[in-house]
Amino acid sequence: MADVANKYTENASGKYYVDNQCIDCDLCRETAPDNFKRNEDGGYSFVYKQPESPDEDARCKEAKEGCPVEAIGDNGA
């Protein structure tokens, strides 16, 4: 389960975030490309834009549920 205390600093402020458990599998970037990007230097994903529509929110939720290491959280501030 994602831990807000371990989220990457690049995450956009808001509900969704990626923490340091990310294994760079690309699932979130494939599922919600409008919201997740890759940190090329660190080799992990982060939320660069919080969802702005019900469709984007649904894709972020799908990415969270599909994350193989549960690195995506939805309890951010």
Secondary structure in CASP SS format (residue, H / E / C, confidence):
PFRMAT SS
TARGET T0000
AUTHOR 0000-0000-0000
METHOD secondary structure of the structure
MODEL  1
M C 1.00
A C 1.00
D C 1.00
V H 1.00
A H 1.00
N H 1.00
K E 1.00
Y C 1.00
T C 1.00
E C 1.00
N C 1.00
A C 1.00
S C 1.00
G C 1.00
K C 1.00
Y C 1.00
Y E 1.00
V E 1.00
D E 1.00
N C 1.00
Q C 1.00
C C 1.00
I C 1.00
D C 1.00
C C 1.00
D C 1.00
L H 1.00
C H 1.00
R H 1.00
E H 1.00
T H 1.00
A C 1.00
P C 1.00
D C 1.00
N C 1.00
F E 1.00
K E 1.00
R E 1.00
N E 1.00
E C 1.00
D C 1.00
G C 1.00
G C 1.00
Y E 1.00
S E 1.00
F E 1.00
V E 1.00
Y C 1.00
K C 1.00
Q C 1.00
P C 1.00
E C 1.00
S C 1.00
P H 1.00
D H 1.00
E H 1.00
D H 1.00
A H 1.00
R H 1.00
C H 1.00
K H 1.00
E H 1.00
A H 1.00
K H 1.00
E H 1.00
G H 1.00
C C 1.00
P C 1.00
V C 1.00
E C 1.00
A C 1.00
I E 1.00
G E 1.00
D C 1.00
N C 1.00
G C 1.00
A C 1.00
END
